[in-house]
Amino acid sequence: MSKYSIEIKIAACKDYLEQGMSKKDICAKYGITYAKNPNATVLTDWIRRYTVGGEASFYRVKGNNQYLSKSKLDAVQEYLSGNGPLHEIAAKYGIQSKETLRRWVMDYNANRELKDYDPKREVYMAEARRKTTIEERKEIVKYCIEHDRDYKGTASLYDVSYTQVYSWVRKYDADGEDALIDKRGHHKTDDEVDELERLRRENNRLKRQLEEKDMLVTLLKKVKELEGM
Protein backbone atom coordinates (compact mmCIF):
# COMPACT_ATOMS: atom_id res chain seq x y z
CA MET A 1 0.00 0.00 0.00
CA SER A 2 1.08 3.58 -0.64
CA LYS A 3 2.48 5.44 2.37
CA TYR A 4 0.13 8.35 1.66
CA SER A 5 -3.62 8.07 1.19
CA ILE A 6 -5.39 9.39 -1.89
CA GLU A 7 -7.14 11.96 0.30
CA ILE A 8 -3.80 13.37 1.45
CA LYS A 9 -2.48 13.51 -2.11
CA ILE A 10 -5.52 15.45 -3.33
CA ALA A 11 -5.56 17.78 -0.31
CA ALA A 12 -1.84 18.51 -0.73
CA CYS A 13 -2.30 19.38 -4.41
CA LYS A 14 -5.20 21.69 -3.61
CA ASP A 15 -3.19 23.41 -0.89
CA TYR A 16 -0.48 24.15 -3.44
CA LEU A 17 -2.63 25.07 -6.46
CA GLU A 18 -5.60 26.72 -4.75
CA GLN A 19 -4.26 27.97 -1.42
CA GLY A 20 -0.79 28.98 -2.60
CA MET A 21 1.05 27.12 0.17
CA SER A 22 4.72 26.32 -0.36
CA LYS A 23 5.82 22.75 -0.99
CA LYS A 24 7.90 22.80 2.18
CA ASP A 25 4.94 23.87 4.33
CA ILE A 26 2.66 21.29 2.69
CA CYS A 27 5.16 18.51 3.33
CA ALA A 28 5.40 19.56 6.98
CA LYS A 29 1.60 19.69 7.27
CA TYR A 30 1.01 16.16 5.98
CA GLY A 31 4.25 14.47 7.03
CA ILE A 32 5.48 14.12 3.44
CA THR A 33 9.18 13.50 2.86
CA TYR A 34 10.68 16.77 1.65
CA ALA A 35 13.75 16.71 -0.61
CA LYS A 36 16.29 19.52 -0.66
CA ASN A 37 15.52 19.83 -4.35
CA PRO A 38 11.78 20.75 -4.49
CA ASN A 39 11.48 19.18 -7.95
CA ALA A 40 12.58 15.82 -6.56
CA THR A 41 9.92 15.58 -3.85
CA VAL A 42 7.01 13.18 -4.27
CA LEU A 43 4.64 16.15 -3.92
CA THR A 44 5.88 17.52 -7.25
CA ASP A 45 4.78 14.33 -9.04
CA TRP A 46 1.39 14.48 -7.38
CA ILE A 47 0.89 18.08 -8.51
CA ARG A 48 1.81 17.19 -12.10
CA ARG A 49 -0.66 14.29 -12.11
CA TYR A 50 -3.39 16.41 -10.57
CA THR A 51 -2.81 19.23 -13.07
CA VAL A 52 -3.23 16.84 -16.01
CA GLY A 53 -5.89 14.43 -14.79
CA GLY A 54 -7.49 15.94 -11.71
CA GLU A 55 -8.56 13.80 -8.76
CA ALA A 56 -9.26 10.83 -11.03
CA SER A 57 -5.54 10.48 -11.73
CA PHE A 58 -5.02 9.12 -8.20
CA TYR A 59 -7.60 6.38 -8.46
CA ARG A 60 -6.22 3.22 -10.01
CA VAL A 61 -8.57 1.03 -11.99
CA LYS A 62 -8.70 -2.54 -10.63
CA GLY A 63 -6.31 -4.73 -12.58
CA ASN A 64 -3.58 -3.71 -15.01
CA ASN A 65 -4.06 -1.76 -18.18
CA GLN A 66 -3.92 -3.29 -21.63
CA TYR A 67 -1.44 -1.58 -23.96
CA LEU A 68 -1.43 -2.22 -27.70
CA SER A 69 1.83 -1.89 -29.60
CA LYS A 70 0.42 0.94 -31.75
CA SER A 71 -0.58 2.96 -28.69
CA LYS A 72 2.85 2.39 -27.19
CA LEU A 73 4.53 3.57 -30.38
CA ASP A 74 2.26 6.62 -30.67
CA ALA A 75 3.03 7.68 -27.11
CA VAL A 76 6.77 7.16 -27.52
CA GLN A 77 6.94 9.07 -30.79
CA GLU A 78 4.90 11.92 -29.36
CA TYR A 79 7.34 12.22 -26.48
CA LEU A 80 10.40 12.02 -28.75
CA SER A 81 8.86 14.69 -30.98
CA GLY A 82 8.88 17.07 -28.02
CA ASN A 83 5.11 17.37 -27.69
CA GLY A 84 5.19 17.25 -23.92
CA PRO A 85 6.90 15.82 -20.82
CA LEU A 86 6.59 12.20 -19.80
CA HIS A 87 3.86 12.70 -17.19
CA GLU A 88 1.59 14.65 -19.56
CA ILE A 89 1.85 12.16 -22.41
CA ALA A 90 1.38 9.25 -19.98
CA ALA A 91 -1.83 10.86 -18.71
CA LYS A 92 -3.04 11.55 -22.26
CA TYR A 93 -2.68 7.90 -23.31
CA GLY A 94 -3.96 6.44 -20.04
CA ILE A 95 -0.56 4.97 -19.17
CA GLN A 96 -0.22 3.85 -15.58
CA SER A 97 2.83 6.00 -14.81
CA LYS A 98 5.50 8.11 -16.46
CA GLU A 99 8.05 5.39 -15.57
CA THR A 100 6.16 2.94 -17.78
CA LEU A 101 6.42 5.37 -20.68
CA ARG A 102 10.09 6.01 -19.88
CA ARG A 103 10.77 2.25 -20.17
CA TRP A 104 9.04 2.11 -23.57
CA VAL A 105 11.17 5.02 -24.78
CA MET A 106 14.31 3.20 -23.66
CA ASP A 107 13.18 0.02 -25.44
CA TYR A 108 12.37 1.98 -28.60
CA ASN A 109 15.76 3.71 -28.60
CA ALA A 110 17.43 0.31 -28.15
CA ASN A 111 15.55 -1.00 -31.23
CA ARG A 112 13.52 -3.43 -29.11
CA GLU A 113 10.04 -4.24 -30.38
CA LEU A 114 7.12 -2.64 -28.51
CA LYS A 115 4.75 -5.58 -28.18
CA ASP A 116 1.09 -5.72 -27.20
CA TYR A 117 0.60 -6.15 -23.48
CA ASP A 118 -2.52 -7.97 -22.32
CA PRO A 119 -2.41 -8.45 -18.53
CA LYS A 120 -3.44 -12.08 -18.25
CA ARG A 121 -2.53 -14.89 -15.89
CA GLU A 122 0.46 -15.92 -18.05
CA VAL A 123 2.71 -13.49 -16.21
CA TYR A 124 2.21 -15.51 -13.03
CA MET A 125 3.12 -18.73 -14.81
CA ALA A 126 6.12 -17.38 -16.70
CA GLU A 127 9.12 -19.64 -16.38
CA ALA A 128 11.48 -17.76 -18.68
CA ARG A 129 14.07 -16.00 -16.55
CA ARG A 130 16.62 -13.56 -17.87
CA LYS A 131 19.79 -12.74 -16.01
CA THR A 132 19.70 -9.47 -14.08
CA THR A 133 22.42 -7.36 -12.52
CA ILE A 134 22.31 -6.19 -8.90
CA GLU A 135 21.56 -2.65 -10.11
CA GLU A 136 18.62 -3.91 -12.17
CA ARG A 137 17.24 -5.79 -9.18
CA LYS A 138 17.53 -2.68 -7.02
CA GLU A 139 15.71 -0.64 -9.66
CA ILE A 140 12.97 -3.27 -10.05
CA VAL A 141 12.38 -3.53 -6.30
CA LYS A 142 12.33 0.26 -5.92
CA TYR A 143 9.82 0.61 -8.76
CA CYS A 144 7.58 -2.14 -7.39
CA ILE A 145 7.48 -0.69 -3.85
CA GLU A 146 6.88 2.85 -5.11
CA HIS A 147 3.97 1.61 -7.24
CA ASP A 148 1.94 0.00 -4.46
CA ARG A 149 3.79 -3.34 -4.80
CA ASP A 150 2.33 -3.99 -8.22
CA TYR A 151 4.27 -7.24 -8.77
CA LYS A 152 2.47 -8.16 -11.97
CA GLY A 153 2.86 -4.77 -13.63
CA THR A 154 6.51 -4.58 -12.57
CA ALA A 155 7.23 -8.06 -13.95
CA SER A 156 5.75 -7.13 -17.32
CA LEU A 157 7.50 -3.76 -17.45
CA TYR A 158 10.97 -5.17 -16.74
CA ASP A 159 10.54 -8.48 -18.64
CA VAL A 160 11.05 -10.71 -15.62
CA SER A 161 8.74 -13.19 -13.90
CA TYR A 162 6.18 -12.42 -11.20
CA THR A 163 7.94 -14.88 -8.91
CA GLN A 164 11.26 -13.08 -9.33
CA VAL A 165 9.79 -9.70 -8.43
CA TYR A 166 7.90 -11.10 -5.45
CA SER A 167 11.03 -12.90 -4.20
CA TRP A 168 13.31 -9.85 -4.57
CA VAL A 169 10.88 -7.55 -2.76
CA ARG A 170 10.45 -10.07 0.05
CA LYS A 171 14.24 -10.40 0.42
CA TYR A 172 14.65 -6.61 0.36
CA ASP A 173 11.99 -6.17 3.06
CA ALA A 174 13.79 -8.69 5.26
CA ASP A 175 17.48 -7.81 4.76
CA GLY A 176 17.80 -4.73 2.56
CA GLU A 177 19.80 -4.32 -0.65
CA ASP A 178 22.48 -6.86 0.34
CA ALA A 179 19.85 -9.60 0.05
CA LEU A 180 19.50 -8.83 -3.67
CA ILE A 181 23.06 -9.98 -4.43
CA ASP A 182 23.00 -13.20 -6.43
CA LYS A 183 25.13 -15.61 -4.41
CA ARG A 184 24.53 -18.61 -6.63
CA GLY A 185 27.47 -18.02 -8.98
CA HIS A 186 30.41 -20.42 -9.12
CA HIS A 187 33.96 -19.86 -10.24
CA LYS A 188 33.97 -23.21 -12.04
CA THR A 189 31.44 -24.55 -14.52
CA ASP A 190 29.75 -27.92 -14.03
CA ASP A 191 32.16 -29.48 -16.51
CA GLU A 192 35.13 -28.32 -14.44
CA VAL A 193 34.16 -29.98 -11.14
CA ASP A 194 34.01 -33.61 -10.00
CA GLU A 195 30.92 -35.83 -10.01
CA LEU A 196 30.12 -35.21 -6.33
CA GLU A 197 30.09 -31.43 -6.79
CA ARG A 198 27.94 -31.73 -9.91
CA LEU A 199 25.41 -33.81 -7.98
CA ARG A 200 25.42 -31.31 -5.13
CA ARG A 201 24.76 -28.44 -7.53
CA GLU A 202 22.00 -30.33 -9.29
CA ASN A 203 20.41 -31.11 -5.93
CA ASN A 204 20.47 -27.41 -5.00
CA ARG A 205 18.96 -26.46 -8.36
CA LEU A 206 16.12 -28.95 -7.87
CA LYS A 207 15.49 -27.62 -4.37
CA ARG A 208 15.25 -24.04 -5.70
CA GLN A 209 12.85 -25.13 -8.42
CA LEU A 210 10.61 -26.86 -5.87
CA GLU A 211 10.68 -23.81 -3.61
CA GLU A 212 9.75 -21.55 -6.53
CA LYS A 213 6.90 -23.87 -7.56
CA ASP A 214 5.56 -23.89 -4.01
CA MET A 215 5.78 -20.09 -3.96
CA LEU A 216 3.96 -19.89 -7.30
CA VAL A 217 1.14 -22.14 -6.05
CA THR A 218 0.72 -19.89 -3.02
CA LEU A 219 0.68 -16.77 -5.21
CA LEU A 220 -1.91 -18.24 -7.58
CA LYS A 221 -4.15 -19.11 -4.63
CA LYS A 222 -3.96 -15.49 -3.52
CA VAL A 223 -4.77 -14.32 -7.05
CA LYS A 224 -7.86 -16.56 -7.17
CA GLU A 225 -8.98 -15.22 -3.79
CA LEU A 226 -8.59 -11.62 -4.98
CA GLU A 227 -10.37 -12.31 -8.26
CA GLY A 228 -13.26 -13.87 -6.34
CA MET A 229 -13.75 -10.79 -4.17
C-alpha positions in Angstrom: 0.0 0.0 0.0 1.1 3.6 -0.6 2.5 5.4 2.4 0.1 8.3 1.7 -3.6 8.1 1.2 -5.4 9.4 -1.9 -7.1 12.0 0.3 -3.8 13.4 1.5 -2.5 13.5 -2.1 -5.5 15.4 -3.3 -5.6 17.8 -0.3 -1.8 18.5 -0.7 -2.3 19.4 -4.4 -5.2 21.7 -3.6 -3.2 23.4 -0.9 -0.5 24.1 -3.4 -2.6 25.1 -6.5 -5.6 26.7 -4.8 -4.3 28.0 -1.4 -0.8 29.0 -2.6 1.0 27.1 0.2 4.7 26.3 -0.4 5.8 22.8 -1.0 7.9 22.8 2.2 4.9 23.9 4.3 2.7 21.3 2.7 5.2 18.5 3.3 5.4 19.6 7.0 1.6 19.7 7.3 1.0 16.2 6.0 4.2 14.5 7.0 5.5 14.1 3.4 9.2 13.5 2.9 10.7 16.8 1.6 13.7 16.7 -0.6 16.3 19.5 -0.7 15.5 19.8 -4.4 11.8 20.7 -4.5 11.5 19.2 -8.0 12.6 15.8 -6.6 9.9 15.6 -3.8 7.0 13.2 -4.3 4.6 16.1 -3.9 5.9 17.5 -7.2 4.8 14.3 -9.0 1.4 14.5 -7.4 0.9 18.1 -8.5 1.8 17.2 -12.1 -0.7 14.3 -12.1 -3.4 16.4 -10.6 -2.8 19.2 -13.1 -3.2 16.8 -16.0 -5.9 14.4 -14.8 -7.5 15.9 -11.7 -8.6 13.8 -8.8 -9.3 10.8 -11.0 -5.5 10.5 -11.7 -5.0 9.1 -8.2 -7.6 6.4 -8.5 -6.2 3.2 -10.0 -8.6 1.0 -12.0 -8.7 -2.5 -10.6 -6.3 -4.7 -12.6 -3.6 -3.7 -15.0 -4.1 -1.8 -18.2 -3.9 -3.3 -21.6 -1.4 -1.6 -24.0 -1.4 -2.2 -27.7 1.8 -1.9 -29.6 0.4 0.9 -31.8 -0.6 3.0 -28.7 2.8 2.4 -27.2 4.5 3.6 -30.4 2.3 6.6 -30.7 3.0 7.7 -27.1 6.8 7.2 -27.5 6.9 9.1 -30.8 4.9 11.9 -29.4 7.3 12.2 -26.5 10.4 12.0 -28.7 8.9 14.7 -31.0 8.9 17.1 -28.0 5.1 17.4 -27.7 5.2 17.3 -23.9 6.9 15.8 -20.8 6.6 12.2 -19.8 3.9 12.7 -17.2 1.6 14.7 -19.6 1.8 12.2 -22.4 1.4 9.3 -20.0 -1.8 10.9 -18.7 -3.0 11.6 -22.3 -2.7 7.9 -23.3 -4.0 6.4 -20.0 -0.6 5.0 -19.2 -0.2 3.9 -15.6 2.8 6.0 -14.8 5.5 8.1 -16.5 8.0 5.4 -15.6 6.2 2.9 -17.8 6.4 5.4 -20.7 10.1 6.0 -19.9 10.8 2.2 -20.2 9.0 2.1 -23.6 11.2 5.0 -24.8 14.3 3.2 -23.7 13.2 0.0 -25.4 12.4 2.0 -28.6 15.8 3.7 -28.6 17.4 0.3 -28.1 15.5 -1.0 -31.2 13.5 -3.4 -29.1 10.0 -4.2 -30.4 7.1 -2.6 -28.5 4.8 -5.6 -28.2 1.1 -5.7 -27.2 0.6 -6.2 -23.5 -2.5 -8.0 -22.3 -2.4 -8.5 -18.5 -3.4 -12.1 -18.2 -2.5 -14.9 -15.9 0.5 -15.9 -18.0 2.7 -13.5 -16.2 2.2 -15.5 -13.0 3.1 -18.7 -14.8 6.1 -17.4 -16.7 9.1 -19.6 -16.4 11.5 -17.8 -18.7 14.1 -16.0 -16.6 16.6 -13.6 -17.9 19.8 -12.7 -16.0 19.7 -9.5 -14.1 22.4 -7.4 -12.5 22.3 -6.2 -8.9 21.6 -2.6 -10.1 18.6 -3.9 -12.2 17.2 -5.8 -9.2 17.5 -2.7 -7.0 15.7 -0.6 -9.7 13.0 -3.3 -10.1 12.4 -3.5 -6.3 12.3 0.3 -5.9 9.8 0.6 -8.8 7.6 -2.1 -7.4 7.5 -0.7 -3.9 6.9 2.9 -5.1 4.0 1.6 -7.2 1.9 0.0 -4.5 3.8 -3.3 -4.8 2.3 -4.0 -8.2 4.3 -7.2 -8.8 2.5 -8.2 -12.0 2.9 -4.8 -13.6 6.5 -4.6 -12.6 7.2 -8.1 -13.9 5.7 -7.1 -17.3 7.5 -3.8 -17.4 11.0 -5.2 -16.7 10.5 -8.5 -18.6 11.1 -10.7 -15.6 8.7 -13.2 -13.9 6.2 -12.4 -11.2 7.9 -14.9 -8.9 11.3 -13.1 -9.3 9.8 -9.7 -8.4 7.9 -11.1 -5.5 11.0 -12.9 -4.2 13.3 -9.9 -4.6 10.9 -7.5 -2.8 10.5 -10.1 0.0 14.2 -10.4 0.4 14.7 -6.6 0.4 12.0 -6.2 3.1 13.8 -8.7 5.3 17.5 -7.8 4.8 17.8 -4.7 2.6 19.8 -4.3 -0.7 22.5 -6.9 0.3 19.9 -9.6 0.1 19.5 -8.8 -3.7 23.1 -10.0 -4.4 23.0 -13.2 -6.4 25.1 -15.6 -4.4 24.5 -18.6 -6.6 27.5 -18.0 -9.0 30.4 -20.4 -9.1 34.0 -19.9 -10.2 34.0 -23.2 -12.0 31.4 -24.6 -14.5 29.7 -27.9 -14.0 32.2 -29.5 -16.5 35.1 -28.3 -14.4 34.2 -30.0 -11.1 34.0 -33.6 -10.0 30.9 -35.8 -10.0 30.1 -35.2 -6.3 30.1 -31.4 -6.8 27.9 -31.7 -9.9 25.4 -33.8 -8.0 25.4 -31.3 -5.1 24.8 -28.4 -7.5 22.0 -30.3 -9.3 20.4 -31.1 -5.9 20.5 -27.4 -5.0 19.0 -26.5 -8.4 16.1 -28.9 -7.9 15.5 -27.6 -4.4 15.2 -24.0 -5.7 12.8 -25.1 -8.4 10.6 -26.9 -5.9 10.7 -23.8 -3.6 9.7 -21.5 -6.5 6.9 -23.9 -7.6 5.6 -23.9 -4.0 5.8 -20.1 -4.0 4.0 -19.9 -7.3 1.1 -22.1 -6.1 0.7 -19.9 -3.0 0.7 -16.8 -5.2 -1.9 -18.2 -7.6 -4.2 -19.1 -4.6 -4.0 -15.5 -3.5 -4.8 -14.3 -7.0 -7.9 -16.6 -7.2 -9.0 -15.2 -3.8 -8.6 -11.6 -5.0 -10.4 -12.3 -8.3 -13.3 -13.9 -6.3 -13.7 -10.8 -4.2 
